[in-house]
């Protein structure tokens, strides 16, 4: 199951998993392109109370990827409580509600990946966004401890500036993207590749980790 499948990293994760032979249930507010192997469920993941009912028919599952996200940027002194709330609900609240609802349907030996950000360590002008992404590491490490007995791994994939529609979102105009040291933005397919590794047979011994893919932006 993958959230945020209509565009950006979520869509790239679906493309990679389908290419690898997975069957995917995708959640998003907007319908993605129809593809063999993909079942789409309409869901507004900011409505946390509605998440359990939306997922009632989903499962059993081998993996869960929470990729739904949004970015709003502002500097201290001009912060928006509403923007902070929607980012917290979508990144942290929805991750919690989704995984809590389906954890008993995840197979032993299954995988959970939360899509974080390299900004989790702090970036000027992105304090609210960074705080929500930093919280994901606490969730992932705690869940990794709880689920280790079932051999279910839980990790955070933390991209740096990635070439998705989010880069041009007016809501992040206060912090325009800068080309990272390696000379270009990360491609969504590269983030999907790291995610696929964590979901695949070679990733089974990686758990509770925050894995950064940022083209050197965090150096």
matplotlib code that plots the C-alpha trace (Angstrom):
import matplotlib.pyplot as plt

x = [0.0, 1.3, -0.1, 0.2, 0.2, -1.2, 2.1, 5.7, 7.5, 4.4, 3.7, 7.4, 7.2, 4.2, 5.8, 8.9, 6.9, 4.7, 7.7, 9.2, 6.0, 4.2, 0.4, -0.3, -3.2, -2.8, -4.4, -4.7, -7.3, -6.7, -6.9, -3.6, -3.4, -4.9, -2.3, -2.4, -1.7, -2.8, -6.0, -6.8, -8.7, -9.9, -8.8, -8.2, -5.6, -5.9, -9.2, -7.6, -10.9, -11.9, -8.7, -9.7, -12.9, -11.1, -8.7, -11.2, -11.1, -7.3, -5.1, -3.3, -0.2, 3.5, 4.5, 3.3, 4.8, 3.6, 4.6, 1.7, 3.1, 2.9, 5.3, 4.6, 7.5, 7.8, 10.3, 9.9, 7.6, 5.4, 4.5, 1.0, -0.7, -3.0, 0.0, 1.7, -1.4, -2.0, 1.6, 1.5, -1.8, -0.6, 3.0, 2.7, -1.0, -1.7, 1.4, 0.2, -3.4, -2.5, 0.1, -2.0, -5.0, -3.2, -0.3, -2.1, -2.6, 1.1, 2.7, 5.4, 8.7, 6.9, 8.1, 7.1, 8.7, 7.8, 8.9, 10.8, 13.1, 16.7, 15.4, 14.5, 17.7, 16.6, 16.5, 16.0, 12.5, 11.2, 10.8, 7.3, 7.9, 11.2, 9.5, 7.0, 9.6, 11.9, 8.9, 8.9, 12.2, 10.8, 7.8, 10.0, 12.5, 9.8, 7.7, 10.9, 11.5, 7.8, 7.7, 11.2, 9.8, 7.7, 10.7, 8.7, 11.2, 10.4, 12.5, 12.5, 13.6, 14.7, 15.1, 16.7, 15.5, 13.6, 12.4, 8.7, 5.8, 6.4, 9.5, 7.3, 4.5, 3.7, 3.4, 7.1, 8.0, 9.7, 12.5, 13.2, 15.1, 18.8, 20.8, 22.7, 26.4, 26.1, 24.8, 21.1, 18.0, 17.3, 15.0, 11.8, 12.8, 16.0, 14.0, 11.7, 14.8, 16.0, 12.5, 12.3, 15.6, 14.2, 11.1, 13.1, 15.0, 18.3, 16.7, 15.3, 18.0, 17.7, 15.3, 14.8, 17.0, 16.8, 18.3, 19.1, 19.3, 20.0, 22.7, 25.0, 22.5, 23.1, 26.9]
y = [0.0, 3.4, 6.8, 10.0, 8.1, 10.8, 12.6, 13.1, 10.6, 8.5, 8.1, 7.1, 4.5, 3.0, 2.9, 1.1, -1.4, -2.3, -2.8, -5.1, -7.2, -5.9, -5.5, -2.0, -0.4, 3.4, 6.1, 9.8, 12.5, 12.7, 9.7, 8.5, 7.1, 3.7, 0.9, -2.9, -4.0, -0.7, -0.4, 3.2, 4.3, 7.9, 9.2, 12.6, 11.6, 14.9, 13.6, 11.4, 10.2, 8.8, 6.8, 3.5, 3.3, 4.2, 1.3, -1.2, -3.3, -3.2, -6.1, -8.4, -6.3, -7.0, -3.4, 0.1, 3.3, 6.7, 9.1, 11.7, 15.1, 18.9, 21.7, 25.2, 27.6, 30.7, 32.4, 32.9, 35.9, 35.1, 31.5, 30.2, 28.0, 26.6, 25.6, 24.0, 22.1, 20.7, 19.5, 17.9, 16.1, 14.8, 13.9, 12.7, 12.3, 10.4, 8.2, 7.3, 6.7, 4.7, 2.4, 2.0, 0.9, -1.7, -3.0, -6.2, -6.8, -6.4, -9.8, -11.0, -10.0, -7.0, -3.5, 0.0, 3.1, 6.7, 9.4, 12.0, 14.8, 15.8, 19.0, 17.1, 18.4, 22.0, 24.5, 28.2, 29.1, 25.6, 25.2, 23.8, 21.4, 20.3, 19.6, 17.3, 15.4, 15.1, 13.5, 10.7, 9.4, 9.1, 7.2, 4.9, 4.0, 3.4, 1.2, -0.6, -1.6, -2.7, -4.7, -6.3, -9.5, -9.9, -9.0, -6.1, -3.3, 0.4, 3.1, 6.7, 7.6, 11.3, 12.9, 16.3, 18.6, 16.3, 17.1, 17.0, 19.5, 20.4, 22.4, 24.8, 24.9, 28.5, 27.5, 27.1, 30.3, 31.6, 28.9, 28.5, 25.3, 25.5, 23.1, 20.7, 20.0, 17.0, 19.4, 18.4, 17.7, 14.1, 12.2, 10.7, 7.4, 7.4, 7.9, 5.1, 2.9, 3.3, 2.6, -0.5, -1.7, -1.4, -3.3, -6.0, -9.1, -7.3, -4.7, -7.0, -6.3, -2.5, -1.1, 2.0, 4.1, 7.5, 7.2, 10.4, 10.8, 14.4, 14.9, 16.4, 19.0, 18.0, 18.2]
z = [0.0, -1.0, 0.0, -2.1, -5.4, -7.7, -8.3, -7.3, -5.2, -4.4, -8.1, -8.8, -6.0, -7.6, -11.0, -9.5, -7.5, -10.4, -12.6, -9.9, -10.0, -6.9, -6.7, -5.2, -3.4, -3.8, -1.7, -2.7, -3.1, -6.9, -9.1, -10.6, -14.2, -14.4, -14.5, -14.4, -10.8, -9.2, -7.2, -6.3, -3.2, -2.9, 0.5, 2.2, 4.7, 6.6, 7.8, 10.4, 11.9, 8.5, 7.9, 9.7, 7.6, 4.4, 5.0, 6.3, 3.1, 2.6, 3.2, 3.8, 3.1, 2.6, 2.8, 3.6, 2.1, 3.4, 0.7, 0.9, 1.7, 1.2, 1.9, 3.2, 3.9, 6.0, 8.3, 12.0, 12.6, 9.6, 10.4, 9.6, 12.2, 9.6, 7.3, 10.3, 11.2, 7.7, 7.4, 10.8, 10.0, 6.6, 7.6, 11.2, 11.9, 8.7, 9.1, 12.5, 11.6, 8.5, 10.1, 13.3, 11.2, 9.1, 11.3, 12.1, 8.4, 7.6, 7.2, 9.5, 7.7, 6.1, 5.6, 6.5, 4.9, 5.8, 3.4, 5.3, 4.3, 4.7, 6.2, 9.3, 10.9, 10.4, 7.5, 7.7, 6.5, 6.9, 10.6, 10.6, 7.7, 9.2, 12.6, 11.0, 9.1, 12.2, 14.0, 11.5, 12.8, 16.3, 15.0, 12.8, 15.5, 18.1, 15.7, 14.6, 18.3, 18.7, 15.5, 15.6, 17.0, 13.9, 11.7, 10.3, 9.4, 9.7, 8.1, 6.9, 3.4, 3.5, 0.1, -0.5, -3.3, -5.7, -9.1, -8.4, -8.7, -5.1, -6.1, -7.9, -5.3, -4.5, -0.8, -0.6, -2.5, 0.7, 0.3, -3.5, -4.2, -4.8, -7.0, -4.7, -4.8, -7.2, -9.9, -10.2, -8.3, -7.1, -9.5, -8.1, -9.6, -7.4, -4.3, -5.5, -6.0, -2.4, -1.2, -3.4, -1.9, 1.6, 0.5, -1.3, -0.1, 0.5, 2.8, 5.4, 8.0, 7.8, 10.4, 12.5, 10.2, 8.6, 5.1, 3.3, -0.5, -1.2, -3.9, -1.3, -0.1, 3.5, 3.4]

ax = plt.figure().add_subplot(projection="3d")
ax.plot(x, y, z, "-o")
ax.set_aspect("equal")
plt.show()
